[in-house]
Amino acid sequence: MESKACTVAELVAARWGDHRPGLWFEERTLTHHEVAAGAAARAALLADLLPSGGAHIGVLLDNTPEYPLWLSAAALARTAVAGINPTRRGPELARDILHTECRLLITDRTYEPLLTGLELPGVRVLLTDSEEYEALLAPYAGARPDPSRAGPRDRLLLYFTSGSTGAPKAAICSQGRLAAAGRSLADQFGVGADDVHYVCMPMFHGNAVIADWAPALAAGAGVALRRRFSASGFLGDVRRYGATYFTYVGRAVQYVLATEEREDDRDNPLRTGFGTEAGAVDAAAFERRFGVRLVEGYGSSEGGAAVQWSPGTPAGAVGRAGPGLVVLDPETRAECPAAEFDAAGRLLNGDEAIGELVNRAPNPFEGYWRNTEAEQERRRNGWYWTGDLFCRDADGFLYFAGRADDRIRVDGENLAAAMIENILARYEGAGAVAVYAVPDPVTGDQVMAALAGSFEASGFTAFLSAQPDLGTKMAPRFVRVVDRMPVTATNKIHRALLRREGVHCEDPVWWRPPGEPTYRRLTRDDLHNIEGPLAPTRGPSRVRRQGLEPRTR
């Protein structure tokens, strides 16, 4: 790692005069110098368009070169970029733009129709694929990057967290925090100036910017952009650009594994993949097939807590708890006892051991934009509450148990949805698995699983019986079989939708009634008997909703 700059603006300016190829996109290649020059031109334009300062830029784009150019320009101009999610529509889309006080919206003809009919007072729209845009930029072509005005505390990102309920929150990330994250990851993975980072996750999300673009910028590495994630195009892009590093979230790894296997899959330049939610089964399959180790990490979107994998981490664990990280009972605020596992890996004391991961040490969480209530919820007692469930073993290793919303309580025992998912992922017919709670007719919850792939009742029953680490209460009572798992815009499973629909969906649902040896198809008579306690929270779904692989172009 070559730079110890403390602002992103300094990292951008450091590439001035570097004429190595630095940015690849489809048929275009820009040098590092051209990227720095383009950022300087846009920063100079910003100074004239937003002379008073304080306003923000909204970016509503796919992963085109304009995205990192405007991120870099914002750093030089001491303003912030709000990543606008293109899957939002109508009033929700307008709300995101206005809530983050964007006075300039950068988009293109692809997404211009989304703005039709929206009331966006005071917002100027620039279309990056228009002649007017080129003419507007032309007078600033000779600008040079000047990082001297930027400071580490200047806001740079307002990125929306994945809000499955209510309006998403815009987390704040400063120049100093983003630069530090980039340096840390570059050091952790040994990223150098000769590396190429493949950015295929959407840049409106924190993962692509913080974990992929920032370490490349810190190390002077190249960046290859994919307009939208494509499983079928993944390996071809990696070879074409000589990519050595990539990041992933959600189901992206499963999509790549679902492509047709070839004898030369291991013939690729990739060295490392870094992300979350691949799962142990898919991570092992990815390494076997492509010869690339996936490093699963944990980090809250807001930056308030992080766990790093290290050599010696037990199977199933995320990593060792660092200073200040504890697992607490959210009601009593007492530290949960250590997790106990039997020889087969079953968690024996989930009721006591599973709690919320809390960081009691100083941390870089910088708050939410204009959302005091949500910020105070995160900072209860002066600590950072992640909203994620974990358990911690006697040696200090942390095991992810799911989101707080994923809590499952069966017969008075807390179960870890994430651990059940890891077990069910071994089922031969499973392309993707999600585990969540549905109400029990008497009290507490029952376990329900959504399975994308093929399902055969007796075979699945036999599979469950053969899993040594599947506890007696962990087997799903209901199994929903879907063609494709419903996902969010960042490829994460849409658990809120699954929980909301429960057994009332148009997909086939199989269940194992109490006392019966195997699963059978859920019928209308069954639904009549369980209608009350298992009714969906917002009424029965009459429209089939399925998640699709993100569109490619």
N, C-alpha and C positions, 0 to 999 in steps of 0.2 A: 504494500500500500504506500502510495507516494505522497499523499497530502495529509496534513493535519489541520486543514482549514476548519474554522468553526462555524461558517455559514455556507449555505448552498450557493449563494452568489459567488463566493470565493472559488468554490469547486467549478462552477460554470466558467468563470473568467480564466481559470488555470488552463483551460483547453484552447485558449487563443494561441494561434501559431502552431498547433498540433495538427499536422496534415495527414495523419493516418486515417484510414476509414474508421468512422465512429458510429454511424447510424445507418442501418439497412431497413428498407421497407419496400416490399414487392420489387419493382425494377429500379428503384432509386437507391443511391448510396451517397451519403454526406460524410465529409471528413469531420473530425472533432472541431476543427477551426470553423468550418461552415456552420456547425451547430451553434457554436459560441457567437458567431456573427449574426445568425438568424435570431438568437435570443436577444442580442443587444439591439437589433433593429426593432423588435417587438417591444422591448422595454422603453425605448425612446418614443415609440408610438403611444405607449401607455401614459407616459408623462404628459403628453398633449391631450389625450382623451380623458384622463382622470387626473387633472391637475391638482385637485384639492386633497387627494390621498384619502385613505380610510375606506374607500369602496373596494369591492372584491370583483374577481372575474369568475364567471361560470363557464365551464368547458363541457360541452355536450357533443362529444366526438367518440368515434371508435379509436383504436390504437393506431393513429396516423402520426407522421412526424410532427404535426402541429401540436400534439399533446405535450411531448417533452419540451418542445420549443417554448410553449406558453408557460409551462412550469418554470423553466429556466428564466424566462423574461420576468415573470412575477417575482422571482427571487431577486433579480437585479433591480426591479422597480419598487421593492419593499411593499408588495401587495400580496394578497392571498388568492389561491385558486380553489373554487368549490367544484368538486367532481360531480357532475349531474348525471344521474342514472337514466339511461335512455329507455329503460323498461317502464318508467313511471309515465303516467298519462294525465292529461286534463288538469283539474285543480291540484292534484298531488304534485305534478311536475312544476306548476306555477308556484306552489307553496315552497318547494325546495329552492327555487331560484330567488324568490323574494325573501325567504327566511334568512338566507345567507347574504343578503344585501348586495347582490350582484348588480353592478351598473353596466357591465359589459358581458355579453354572452357570445362565446366563440362556438360556432357550430358549422354545419355544411348542408348541402342540399338533401342529404340522406335524412337528416333529422329536422329540417326546416318545417315539414308538415306537422310535426308534433306541436309546434308553437301556434298553429292556426287557431284563432278564437280565444287564445289565452290573454288575460289582462296582466300585462307586465309593465306597469308605469315606471318610467325612468330607466328602462333597460334598453341598451343599444345592442343590436344583433349584427355580428360580423360573420359572413359566410366565407369560409376559407377556400372554397373552390369556385370563387367568383372573380371576374375581372376587376370589380370594384375593390376587392380585398387586395389584390396585387398592386393596384394603383395607389391604394392607401399606404401600403408598406414601402413603396419604391423610394420616396424621399429620405427614408431612414437607413438605406442600405449601407451607408458608410459608418454607422455607429460602432463604437467599441464598447465592450463590457466594462462597466465600472462598479466593482463590488464594494467600494469604500463606504457607501451610505448604509448598507445593510448591516443589521446586528443579529446576534443569535436569538434574541427574544422576538424578533419580527414574525408575525403570523405568516405561514406559507401555504398550509393546507387546511381546508375545511372539508373533511371527508365524512360522508354519511355512514354510520354503522348500520348493520343489517337489521333494520327494524321490522320484526315480524308482526308486532302489534303496535298500533299507534304510529305517529309520525316518526320517521327516522331522525336520530340525533346527529348533529354535525360536530364531530370531534375536532379539536384544534391541534395542529402540529406546527411548531415553530421551525425556523431555519436551523437553529442550533440542534434541536432534537432530531430532525431529519438527517442532518449532516453527521451527527453522532451515531445514529442507527446505521447509516451507510458505512461508516468507518468500522463499526463493530462487526457487521456482517462480512465485510471484505476481509477483515482479519480472521474471523472465525473460519471462513471457507477458503482462505488463501487466494482470494481473487487478486489478479494482477492486471497490468495494462494490456496484456495479450489475450485476455479472456473475452468472450462474447456472451452477453446475457440475452437470453431469449425471453421476451416479454409477450406472453400470450394470454395472460389474465387481464381483465379489463382495468384500464388505468384510472377509472373513476373510483376504484376500490383501493383501500390502503395497501393491500398485499403487493400489488404490482409496483406501486411507487416506492413504498418503504423498503420492501424486501428484495426488489429486483433492480429498479432504476437507480435508487440511491447508492447501493454498494458499487454499481458499475461506475457511477459518476465519481464516487470517492476514490476509486482505484484507477480511473482513466481507462476503463474497459469499454469495449464496444457494446452497442445495443441493437438487437434485431427485433423489429416489431411485427406482430401478427395482428391484422385489423380486428379480427374476432377469433376466439379460440376455435380450433378445428382439430378433432382427434385424428382424422384421416390425413391431415396435412402436417401433423406434428413432426414425425420423423424426417420427412422431406425437408422441412424448414431447418431443422437442427443440422442436417448435413449440408444444406445449401449455404447457410450462414456460418458454419463452423462453431455452432453454439456449444459452450462448455457448462453453462449454469442456467437453471430455470426455476421458477417458483410455481406453485399450484395451490389451489384451495378446492374444497368440496369434492365433487365427483370427477374432476378432470382426469385423474390417474385412471379411474375405472373406464372412462371413455376411451383412453388410449389403449388400455389393455383389451378392450372389446374389438379393436381393429384386427384384421386378418394377420396372423403371425407369419413371419418370413424367416428363412434361414439366416439372412444377413442382418437381422435386427440389432445384433450387438456391434455391428460395424457403424459406429457413430462417435462423434467427438465429445459427447456429454460426459461430464465428470460428477456433477452433483445436481440433485433436485431438492429444493427446500420448500416445505409447506405444512399444511395441516389437513387432517381428515382423510388421508389415504387409507389408514388402517394397516395393521400388521400383515394381514394376508395379501393385500394388494401391493404393499411395499416390497414384500419378498418376491412376489410374482414379477414385479417391474424389474427388480435387480437380476432375477434369473433370465429374463427375456432380453433386456437391453444392456445388462452389465453396468447399471448405474444405481448407486446407492441413494435412496431417498432419506433425507433427514427430516424427521417429524419434529417440529418445535411447537411451543405454545407461547402465544403472546396475545394479550388483550388488544383489541383494535385501538383502544385509547392510549396504549403505552404504559398502563399502570402496573403491569405485572408480566413477567416473562420467565419461561423455564427452558433451559437449553439441554439437549441431549449430550451425553458425554460417554466415553468408553466405560463399560462396566454397568451401564444402565440395564436393569432387568427387562426381559421381554414384557411388553404391555405397559411399561412405565414411560412417562414423557421425559423425565430427567430428575435430577436431585433438586430439592428445594433450596433456593439461595437464601441469603440473610433477609429476614423479615417475612418470608412467605410461610403462612400457616393455614391449616384447614380448620375452620371454625363452624360451630353450630350457629346459624344466623339468628336464632331466637335467644339463646343464652349468651352468645358471644364467647363461649368457652371453647378451648381447643379440643378437637375430636381426638379420641384415642387412636393409636396406631392401627392400621389395617392388618388383619391376620388372614393369611392364605393357607389352604391345605396343600398337600403334595401335588394335587392336580391343578392348582391355581385358582380354586374357588375362593371368593371372598367370604369369610366366615362371619364377619361382624359388620356388615354393611349398614345396619341400622344405627350403629354408633359411629362408625368410621367415616361415613360419607358426609361431607359438609361443604361449605363454600370456601373457595380459595381467596385468601385475603392477604394483601401486602401491607404490613405494619411499618415498613421502612420507608424512608423518603423515596419518591418515585417521580417519573417525568410526566405523569398525567397532567395535561394542561387545560382540562375542562371542556365544556360543550359551548358552542356558540348560542348565546341567548336562550339558555335552558338551565336556569338556576336549580329548579326542582330535581332534574335528572342528575345534575352535578353533585348536589347535596346527598342524593341517594348513593352515589358512588363513593362519597367521602365521609360516610358515617364514622363517627368516633375519631375522625382524623386519619382513618385508614382507607386504603383503596379496596373496595369490594368488587370482585371480578364478575359476579353473576354466574360463575361456572362451578360445577360440582367436581370435587376431587376426593381422593383418600390418600393417605401418606403412610408408608410402611415404617417399620422400626429403624430402617437405615436412612430414612429421609427421602426416599424416592416417591415421586408423585404419580398418581394414576388418574387419568381423566375419566370422569363418570357422567359427563353430559352437562348441558345447560341447566340452570336453576329451573327453567320451565320444563325440563325433561325429567324431573324428579318422579320416580315411580315407587309407590309404597304398597306392598302386597302383604296382607296378613300381618301388618305392623312392622314389616321389615323394609328398609330402604334398599332399592336395587339400582345398579348403575346401568343406565341405558347404553352407554358407550361400550361397556364390557360385554353386554349381551349381543350387541351388534357385531363385535369382533368375533364372537363364537359363531353366530349365524352366517357370517360371511364365508365360513368354510363350506357351507352347503354347496354342492356341485352346481345346482341350478341357479344360484344367486348371482345376479349381475350387480345388484346394489341392495342394501338393506337399511331400513330405518326402524328404530324401536321407540315406542312412546306409550303413554298411559291412556287408558280409557276408564271411566268410572266403574267400580265394582257395584253390583246390585245392592250389596249390604253396606259396605264401608271400604274406604281406601280405593285402590286401583286394581285393574287387571292389565297384563302386558299384551300389547298389540304390536305386530310387526308388519311393515310393508316390504314386499319382496318384488324386485324387478327381475324377471327371468322366468324360468320354468319351475313348476311346483307339482309334486306328486305326493298325495297325502300319506300313504304308507311309508314311502321312502323318506319323507321329511320326519315322520315320527321315529323311524329307525335311526335316522341321523342324530336327532336330539338325544336319544337313549345312549348313543355311543360317545357323546361329548363328556369327558371326565370333569371338565371345569364348569359345566352347566348346573347351577344349583337347582334345588327342587322347585323353587318359586320363580325361576327365571324363564322357563319355557313359555312362549307366547300362547295366550289363550285364543287369540284371533290372528289370522294371517291374511293380509290384503295382497293380492297378486296384481301387479300393475305392468303395463307395457314399458313405460318409462317412469322413473321416479320424478315426482314434481320437484322442481328446483327453483331457486331464486336466480337473479341475474348474475350472481357470482358463483353459480354452480353448487351452492349449498342446498342440501335437502330442505324443502319447505315444510318443516315439521309442524308449524302452526296450522297449516292447511290440513295436514294429515290428522292432527289431534282434533281439529274442529269438525271434520267430516266423520271421524270414528268409523263405525261399521256401516254408516249410512252413506254409501257411495255406489256408483254403478260398476265398479270393478268387482270381480268375484272375491268373496271373503270366505275363508275356511275357518272353522273353529273346533276346538275340542271341549265338548261339554264336560262338566265335572263328572268324574267316574268313568268316562268313556276312554277306550284305549287308543283311539287314533282320531285324526281330523276328518271332518265332513263339511260339505258345502253348507253355508249359512242360508236358511230358507226364510220365506216370509213368515211362516209360523214361528220360527225362532225369533225373528225380529219383533213380532207381536209380544212375545213373552218378555223380551228384554227392552222394549221400547222406552220405558221411563228412564231407567238409570243410564242407558247407553245412547240416549238421544243426542244429536249434535247440538252444540251450543248455539248455533245460529240457524237452525232449521235444516232439514234434509237437503242434501245436494242433489239437484236434478240435472246438473251439467257436469259431464265428465271433464276433469281437468288433468292434463298430463304434462310433465316436464319433458322438454325436447332438448337434444344436444344443441348448444348455441349455433346460430346460423353461421355458415361460412361464406366467404366471397372470394 
